[in-house]
Amino acid sequence: MPLIDDSAYINAALYGQRYMENQRYQRGIEALRRVNEEGITNLIRSLDAVAPDLARYVIEFAYGDIYTRPGLQAKQRELCIVATLTALGNRDDQLRDHIQAALNVGCTRQELVETILMMAVYAGFPVAIKGMQIAREILLRE
């Protein structure tokens, strides 16, 4: 059973059924349900009252257009996202969501740890340490 049904996604975008007819939106929702439904549910709820279009843009563009492109598997995409969010150093909530998504699509603990560890070389030790601390929270729950 999904955390929220399609009507909650539609209500979050404030435009009703027409967005579920939008192929980009539909592809995005399907991709998100496969990787981390809780993460997108949190995003939609956080934007619903103020900027529902922003949630729709994330669903349509980031997931409907980019995430669903051929060429990379979901595991590879999530490791790229974890690396990027770790390197940025200030996207803790998104990093948590994508570490969980990486586990959901089959990434191993070792793959996640090694990905974050690599960021010490290219983005600096402080962000790698912070990323590893966030990963620790998620990995110890597993």
N, C-alpha and C positions, 0 to 999 in steps of 0.2 A: 504494500500500500504506500503510495507516495506520501511524503510529508505534507504536501499541499496539493490540491487538485488543480486542473487547468483553469478553473474559474478564478482561483486566487491569483494566478499569474496574469490572467486577463484583467482582473480588477486592479492589480498593481500597475498595469500600463494605462489604466483609465480609458481604454478605447474599445473595450468589449470584444466581441467575437472576431472582428476583422483581423486582429493580429494572429489568431490561431490559423487563419487562412493564409497568412503571409509565410511563404516557404522558408525564408531566412529565420524568422522567429521560431517556427516549428522545428527546424533543424537544430537551432540553438537550444531550445527546451529539451529536445531528445538527447543531445550531447550532454547537457548539464545533468539530466537525470541519470545518465550512465556514470558520470564521474563524481559528482558531489551535490546532490540535491539540497542537502542542508545548507551548504555554502550559498547557493543562489537564493534559497528561501530567505536567508538572513539579509542578503543584499537587497532583495526586493522589499522586504519589510522595512529596512532602514531608509529606503528612498521613497516609499509609497506616498507619504503625505506631502513631500516637498518636491521631488523630482522624479516622478515615475518614468518619464521618458529616458532618463539616464539608465535605468535598469533595462528598459527595452533595447537601448543601444548596445549595452553589454551583451544581451541575449542574441540580438540579431548579428551584430558585427563580430564581436570577439568569438562567440561560439557558433553562430549560424554560418558565418563566412570564413573565418580564419581557422578555428579549432577543427572544423570538419573537412578541411582541405586534405587531399591525398598527399602522401609523401612521408608523413610521420605517423607513428602509432600513438595512441593516447599516453602510453608510458613515457615515450620520448618527449612528447609535448609537456607533460607535467613536470618532468625533470628540468626542462628548459625554463618553465615558469618558476619552479622552486629556486633555480639558480638566479634568475633575474630578480625575484622578490628578495632573496637573501642579499644580493649585491646592492639593491636599493637601500636596504637597512632600516626602512621606516614604514613598512607595510605589514605590520605584525598580523593583523586579522586576515589579510589575504594570504599571507604565507601559511598560517595555520590551515586555512581552507584548502590550499593547494597541496600541502603535505598530506592532509587527509585524502584529497582526491588522488594523489599519486599512489597511496596505499590502496585505495579503492580500485584502481585500474591495474594493480599487480606489481607496482614497484616494491622492491624489497627495502628493508631497513638499511642494509648495506649500501644500496644504490642512493638512497636519500642522504645518508651520512657522507658518502664520498662526494656527492654533488655539492653539498654545503661546504665540505672541507676544501674543495677546489676554489671556492670563492675567497678563501683566505689569501690565495696567491693573486687573484685578479681584482679583488675588491677590498681587501684588507682584513686583518684579523678581527677588528671590532665587529664588523657585520657578520663574519663567519661565526664568531662566538655567539652573537645574538641569535642568528639563524639556528645554530645547534641547540641553544637553550629552548627555542620554540619547538624544534623537532623533538627534543626530549619530552616535552609535555605530551605531545601526540603519541610518540612511540611507547611511552610508559603506560598509556591507556590501553594499548593494543594487547 
